[in-house]
Amino acid sequence: MKRIIVMLACAVLVLSSPALAQTKTVKGKVTTVGANTITVNVAGKDMTFNVDTKTNVVARGGGTKTREAQSAGKTGPGIAEVLKAGESVEVAYHEAEMHADTVRVIASVPPPPPPAKADAAPKPKAMTATGVVSAVSGNSLTVKEKTGDASFTVDSKTVVSGTGLGTAGRKLQEAGGKPTLGEFVKEGDTVTVTYMEEGGAKKAEKVRIVKKKL
């Protein structure tokens, strides 16, 4: 079905030429149609536009409406004869006077873009601490630093490194044992702990043995 451009028979509402202003475009649903205005709901906000004889309307059945108006001695049909509330339209307008340059009926209004995702919380920065082990258990490690004792939580994901640990770990597994932090790190060892602060606790990610206790 063809769409015809209709020249509306309305009183001129603007004093300055809208062609000189910058044109913007919006899409929405028509909520009300007046004699010289239309109101369109755009993204939940009503926008009212002025229409006049310079406004071009592209709508289904526009040709018939134009011929009927011309037969009646009019320049063209009124805006209310062409547009109905509830129709989806695209409006090109001049913001200064809110003058509708073109109103085009469209099949539907595109859905609004999804809201922007909030930036992910920054990952805690890894920190290090070096000192002598003063206590060690299955799930914790205490290291005496220059500033005092620092306790760290450890779990199955904590990586322990140091000379000879690979061989010791394999021997323990071959014997049917499960390697634990206490199997490798002893009180008196000098270690460097790489850790993250989570919920007020210091979680050890890596424990590197710098020097074994003599």
Secondary structure, 3 states (H helix, E strand, C coil): CCEEEEECCCCCCCCCCHHHCCEEEEEEEEEEECCCEEEEEECCEEEEEECCCCCEEEEECHHHHHHHHHHCCCCCCCHHHHCCCCCEEEEEEECCCCEEEEEEECCCCCCCCCCCCCCCCCCCCCEEEEEEEEEECCCEEEEEECCEEEEEECCCCCEEECCCHHHHHHHHHHCCCCCCHHHHCCCCCEEEEEEEEECCEEEEEEEEEEECCC
